[in-house]
Amino acid sequence: MIFYYTATGNSLYVARRCDEKVLSIPQELKKKELRYRNEIIGIVSPIYAGELPKTVRRFIEKANFETSYFYMILTYGNQDSIAGVWSQNFCKANGIHVNYIQTVKMVDNYLPSFDMNEQKAINKNIEEQIQNIIKNIKKKVTNIPQPTQEGQKLYQLVSQRFHEHPELNNGESIIMSDRCVGCRICEQVCPIGNIILKDGKAKRKESICDFCLSCVHHCPFKAIDLVVDKNPNARYRNPHISLKDIIKSNYQGETYL
């Protein structure tokens, strides 16, 4: 049993490679009772600035897990900084003992800093990383990666940057442009249901969000702008994951296309 949170498909792809039973965290959060029992339980999540996304935190805070082996796989694209120990401590504060954490380096889909065309061209040996994780989970290896000095400094630097400029990482810089044709895809891929269609155009309910950028990446008309965007013409979805997969994972309505 493995739970996942995904914006562009990286974490969903890893989850599917590691377990047959994969459950979407945004969909599970619709339930009133979040109690799970299994011999092995895992969570696959992207790393956001060295931490877990807000939605994943909310799930961990609400869920009850009965298992003898709990693991986390954390996807990232540039640096994993202190994500291992941060996630371990967050789980511990919520009564969860984590046996194993491993990070996986993949395409970094943080558009303000990275060009998706450049990222897709880099060979990050993803399959080799995943195979190693699968072997460790089967053996029930216990290990939590410790941050390097460089990782700690990076975390402090990024934390300070977002503290001084929260608009860079909280959704305020996402702009629904007049190029919108009302296709509703952004509404259906948003994991927190923060987008609605009004007068034929997509509108955001709140300025604050997870800043997963799923809406920006999946807009077929590139009608959603960012104040800072490394390459506005380049977007990304994991090549093994379909748009329908993302919608099924994230859509907060009762049905999906």
Backbone torsions as a table, in degrees:
resi	resn	phi	psi	omega
1	MET	NA	124.9	-178.6
2	ILE	-139.1	136.6	179.9
3	PHE	-107.3	145.4	-177.1
4	TYR	-141.4	155.9	173.0
5	TYR	-130.0	127.8	-174.8
6	THR	-141.4	146.5	175.3
7	ALA	-113.2	-42.7	-178.5
8	THR	-122.6	9.6	172.5
9	GLY	102.0	-11.0	-178.3
10	ASN	-60.0	-50.9	-177.5
11	SER	-69.5	-34.0	176.3
12	LEU	-64.9	-41.6	178.9
13	TYR	-61.5	-45.4	178.7
14	VAL	-62.8	-42.7	179.8
15	ALA	-59.4	-45.5	-179.9
16	ARG	-64.5	-31.4	179.2
17	ARG	-73.7	-25.2	-173.6
18	CYS	-98.6	-18.8	-176.6
19	ASP	-157.3	151.4	178.4
20	GLU	-80.2	-31.3	-178.3
21	LYS	-99.8	102.3	-179.5
22	VAL	-115.2	134.5	-175.8
23	LEU	-126.5	130.8	-179.1
24	SER	-76.0	126.7	178.6
25	ILE	-62.0	-45.9	177.1
26	PRO	-58.5	-34.3	178.9
27	GLN	-76.1	-38.5	178.6
28	GLU	-63.8	-32.8	-178.8
29	LEU	-68.1	-11.2	175.3
30	LYS	-73.9	-20.0	-176.3
31	LYS	-77.4	151.7	178.5
32	LYS	-76.6	-37.5	-178.0
33	GLU	-118.1	126.6	-178.3
34	LEU	-116.8	78.8	179.4
35	ARG	-120.8	129.7	-174.9
36	TYR	-135.7	138.7	178.5
37	ARG	-132.7	127.4	178.1
38	ASN	-166.3	155.5	179.2
39	GLU	-61.7	-40.2	178.6
40	ILE	-130.1	128.5	178.4
41	ILE	-129.2	135.2	179.9
42	GLY	-133.5	161.2	173.7
43	ILE	-128.9	131.5	173.8
44	VAL	-113.5	125.8	-175.4
45	SER	-147.7	148.2	170.8
46	PRO	-72.8	158.5	173.9
47	ILE	-95.5	128.0	176.2
48	TYR	-114.3	104.8	178.3
49	ALA	53.8	40.9	177.2
50	GLY	85.1	1.7	-177.1
51	GLU	-129.3	-177.4	176.2
52	LEU	-92.2	148.8	175.1
53	PRO	-58.2	152.8	-177.6
54	LYS	-57.9	-38.9	-178.8
55	THR	-66.2	-37.8	177.5
56	VAL	-67.0	-39.5	176.9
57	ARG	-60.8	-43.1	-179.1
58	ARG	-62.5	-38.8	178.3
59	PHE	-65.1	-45.2	179.6
60	ILE	-62.9	-37.9	179.4
61	GLU	-66.2	-33.3	-175.2
62	LYS	-93.5	-26.0	-171.5
63	ALA	-82.1	154.1	174.1
64	ASN	-122.2	121.6	-176.9
65	PHE	-113.5	129.6	173.1
66	GLU	-113.6	105.1	-176.2
67	THR	-158.3	156.5	176.3
68	SER	-95.1	-9.5	-178.8
69	TYR	-147.0	113.2	-178.4
70	PHE	-117.7	128.7	-178.6
71	TYR	-133.4	162.8	177.3
72	MET	-135.1	137.1	173.1
73	ILE	-116.9	122.6	-173.8
74	LEU	-115.5	119.0	-178.4
75	THR	-91.8	144.7	-180.0
76	TYR	-154.9	173.1	-177.8
77	GLY	-124.1	-27.5	-176.4
78	ASN	-117.9	-66.9	178.4
79	GLN	-136.7	138.4	178.1
80	ASP	-91.3	-2.2	176.9
81	SER	40.6	-113.4	-176.7
82	ILE	-109.7	20.3	-170.1
83	ALA	-57.0	-36.0	-178.7
84	GLY	-62.3	-55.7	-178.3
85	VAL	-71.2	-32.2	177.7
86	TRP	-62.2	-45.9	-179.4
87	SER	-66.9	-40.1	177.3
88	GLN	-59.8	-45.5	-178.9
89	ASN	-67.6	-36.8	178.4
90	PHE	-65.3	-43.1	178.0
91	CYS	-64.5	-42.5	179.8
92	LYS	-60.0	-40.2	178.7
93	ALA	-64.8	-19.2	178.9
94	ASN	-109.2	21.6	172.9
95	GLY	76.9	21.8	-178.1
96	ILE	-114.7	124.8	175.4
97	HIS	-91.8	121.0	-179.8
98	VAL	-97.7	124.4	179.8
99	ASN	-85.2	-34.9	-171.5
100	TYR	-149.0	134.2	174.1
101	ILE	-133.6	135.9	174.8
102	GLN	-142.0	141.5	177.6
103	THR	-100.0	152.1	179.3
104	VAL	-128.0	122.7	179.7
105	LYS	-84.7	122.1	-177.2
106	MET	-135.6	-164.7	175.9
107	VAL	-64.5	129.0	177.3
108	ASP	-85.6	113.3	-174.9
109	ASN	-98.4	19.8	177.2
110	TYR	-80.5	95.5	-170.6
111	LEU	-60.6	-31.8	178.9
112	PRO	-62.4	-23.9	-175.2
113	SER	-114.3	-19.9	-171.6
114	PHE	-129.5	139.8	175.0
115	ASP	-85.8	120.6	-175.8
116	MET	-64.0	-32.4	177.6
117	ASN	-64.9	-40.5	177.8
118	GLU	-67.3	-42.3	-179.2
119	GLN	-63.3	-42.7	-178.9
120	LYS	-66.4	-22.7	-178.5
121	ALA	-82.3	-11.4	-177.2
122	ILE	-87.7	129.1	175.4
123	ASN	-84.9	109.5	-177.7
124	LYS	-104.0	13.5	176.9
125	ASN	51.0	48.9	-175.2
126	ILE	-62.9	-44.9	-176.7
127	GLU	-63.7	-38.5	178.1
128	GLU	-63.0	-41.2	178.4
129	GLN	-63.2	-45.0	-178.0
130	ILE	-66.1	-42.0	179.2
131	GLN	-60.1	-39.4	178.4
132	ASN	-64.4	-40.1	179.0
133	ILE	-65.9	-44.6	179.6
134	ILE	-57.7	-43.8	178.1
135	LYS	-61.5	-43.1	-179.0
136	ASN	-66.7	-38.0	179.2
137	ILE	-66.7	-42.7	178.2
138	LYS	-60.1	-35.3	179.2
139	LYS	-84.7	-6.0	-176.4
140	LYS	56.0	48.8	177.0
141	VAL	-65.7	143.3	175.5
142	THR	-110.9	122.8	-179.3
143	ASN	-169.4	137.2	173.6
144	ILE	-123.9	119.6	-179.0
145	PRO	-65.9	133.2	-179.9
146	GLN	-95.0	141.1	-177.4
147	PRO	-73.5	147.2	174.0
148	THR	-82.5	169.9	175.6
149	GLN	-61.4	-39.6	178.0
150	GLU	-61.9	-41.8	178.5
151	GLY	-64.0	-39.8	178.6
152	GLN	-65.7	-42.3	179.1
153	LYS	-65.3	-40.0	179.1
154	LEU	-63.5	-43.6	179.4
155	TYR	-59.7	-44.4	-179.9
156	GLN	-64.7	-39.8	-180.0
157	LEU	-64.6	-47.5	-179.0
158	VAL	-67.0	-41.0	178.7
159	SER	-60.0	-43.3	179.0
160	GLN	-65.1	-40.3	-180.0
161	ARG	-62.0	-45.6	-178.3
162	PHE	-75.1	-25.1	174.7
163	HIS	-67.8	-40.4	-179.6
164	GLU	-78.8	-30.3	-179.2
165	HIS	-131.9	70.7	-177.3
166	PRO	-60.9	-23.2	-179.4
167	GLU	-64.8	-17.2	179.7
168	LEU	-76.9	-13.7	-172.2
169	ASN	-143.6	13.2	-177.1
170	ASN	-122.0	4.6	176.0
171	GLY	104.5	-14.1	-178.4
172	GLU	-63.9	-24.2	-176.8
173	SER	-88.0	2.9	176.4
174	ILE	-85.8	124.2	-174.8
175	ILE	-121.1	119.1	174.9
176	MET	-81.1	110.0	-173.1
177	SER	-85.6	171.1	178.1
178	ASP	-72.3	-6.6	177.7
179	ARG	-74.3	-9.0	-179.7
180	CYS	-58.3	134.0	178.8
181	VAL	-108.5	4.6	176.4
182	GLY	77.7	30.6	-177.8
183	CYS	-75.1	-17.4	174.7
184	ARG	75.5	5.9	179.9
185	ILE	-63.1	-40.9	179.3
186	CYS	-60.3	-38.2	178.1
187	GLU	-62.6	-37.8	-174.1
188	GLN	-82.9	-19.5	179.4
189	VAL	-98.8	-3.7	179.7
190	CYS	-76.1	119.8	-175.3
191	PRO	-74.4	-8.7	179.1
192	ILE	-117.9	8.0	177.5
193	GLY	63.5	40.9	-173.2
194	ASN	-95.4	5.2	-177.0
195	ILE	-126.1	134.7	177.0
196	ILE	-131.3	163.7	176.3
197	LEU	-99.2	124.2	-179.5
198	LYS	-133.9	122.2	-177.7
199	ASP	55.2	38.5	176.5
200	GLY	78.3	5.2	-178.9
201	LYS	-126.6	147.6	177.7
202	ALA	-73.5	134.1	177.6
203	LYS	-132.3	146.5	176.5
204	ARG	-92.1	134.8	-179.6
205	LYS	-68.6	-46.0	-178.1
206	GLU	-126.5	152.7	178.0
207	SER	-78.3	-22.1	-178.3
208	ILE	-95.0	137.3	179.4
209	CYS	-154.5	-174.3	177.3
210	ASP	-69.5	-18.8	-173.5
211	PHE	56.3	44.2	177.1
212	CYS	-77.6	-20.5	177.9
213	LEU	69.3	16.6	178.1
214	SER	-61.2	-39.7	-179.6
215	CYS	-62.8	-39.8	-178.5
216	VAL	-69.9	-45.8	-177.2
217	HIS	-64.2	-35.9	-170.7
218	HIS	-97.3	-4.6	177.9
219	CYS	-64.5	117.4	-176.3
220	PRO	-69.2	-15.4	-178.0
221	PHE	-108.3	5.6	-176.7
222	LYS	49.8	44.8	-176.1
223	ALA	-94.0	3.6	177.8
224	ILE	-112.4	120.1	-175.4
225	ASP	-101.8	159.7	172.0
226	LEU	-120.6	145.1	177.7
227	VAL	-59.3	-40.5	175.3
228	VAL	-121.2	121.3	-176.4
229	ASP	-144.3	115.7	-175.6
230	LYS	-58.8	-43.4	177.0
231	ASN	-147.2	95.4	-177.0
232	PRO	-60.3	-16.8	-178.5
233	ASN	-92.0	-4.8	-176.5
234	ALA	-116.4	126.4	178.2
235	ARG	-130.4	172.6	-171.8
236	TYR	-144.9	141.6	163.7
237	ARG	-143.2	139.0	179.5
238	ASN	-52.0	130.4	-174.8
239	PRO	-63.5	-16.1	-179.7
240	HIS	-94.9	-2.2	-175.0
241	ILE	-119.3	135.2	-179.0
242	SER	-93.2	164.1	175.1
243	LEU	-60.9	-38.9	177.7
244	LYS	-59.9	-37.2	177.0
245	ASP	-61.2	-42.7	-178.9
246	ILE	-66.3	-43.2	179.2
247	ILE	-62.8	-45.4	178.9
248	LYS	-60.7	-35.0	-179.3
249	SER	-73.2	-36.8	-166.2
250	ASN	-114.2	-24.8	-171.5
251	TYR	-59.2	129.3	-176.0
252	GLN	-95.0	2.7	173.1
253	GLY	-81.7	-176.4	-178.0
254	GLU	-80.2	-25.0	-180.0
255	THR	-133.3	164.5	176.0
256	TYR	-137.4	158.3	-177.3
257	LEU	-69.8	NA	NA
